[in-house]
Amino acid sequence: MSDKKSIIMKGVAVSDAMDKTIVVAVDTFKTHRKYLKKFIFTKKYKVHDPENKYSVGDKVIFQSCKPISKDKKFIVVED
């Protein structure tokens, strides 16, 4: 049995159109290898929201879990 650590991330909800699912955008700073310029990299994740509690613009903390569907592999963490 593997002892994997769950990934915890923070982001902002950008869509809540789906039932029990929100889309969360996570911004990270990356550095270009050659020019060493820093830039913002945005990635969107589909996150399971069982109570449909979060809406667009809310700050969300979520963590990885077992796959719920084809795209959803994260669940909202209660504060």
PEMOUR-V597007 format. One record per residue. RES is the residue in three letters. SS is DSSP state (h for helix, s for strand, l for the rest). PSI is psi in whole degrees, -180 to 180 (NA if undefined). Layout:
res={RES;RES}
ss={SS;SS}
psi={PSI;PSI}
This chain:
res={MET;SER;ASP;LYS;LYS;SER;ILE;ILE;MET;LYS;GLY;VAL;ALA;VAL;SER;ASP;ALA;MET;ASP;LYS;THR;ILE;VAL;VAL;ALA;VAL;ASP;THR;PHE;LYS;THR;HIS;ARG;LYS;TYR;LEU;LYS;LYS;PHE;ILE;PHE;THR;LYS;LYS;TYR;LYS;VAL;HIS;ASP;PRO;GLU;ASN;LYS;TYR;SER;VAL;GLY;ASP;LYS;VAL;ILE;PHE;GLN;SER;CYS;LYS;PRO;ILE;SER;LYS;ASP;LYS;LYS;PHE;ILE;VAL;VAL;GLU;ASP}
ss={l;l;l;l;l;l;l;s;s;s;s;s;s;s;s;l;l;l;l;l;s;s;s;s;s;s;s;s;s;s;s;l;l;l;l;l;l;s;s;s;s;s;s;s;s;s;s;s;l;l;l;l;l;l;l;l;l;l;s;s;s;s;s;s;l;l;l;l;l;l;l;l;l;s;s;s;l;l;l}
psi={126;149;71;145;142;143;130;129;161;144;-173;133;128;-13;142;28;-27;154;127;23;138;153;125;130;128;124;133;151;132;159;133;135;-41;-48;-9;23;138;141;162;132;124;132;141;139;142;127;136;125;88;-25;4;43;-30;147;-179;132;-12;142;133;139;128;160;161;153;-176;152;129;-36;-168;-41;-23;115;16;154;147;136;132;136;NA}
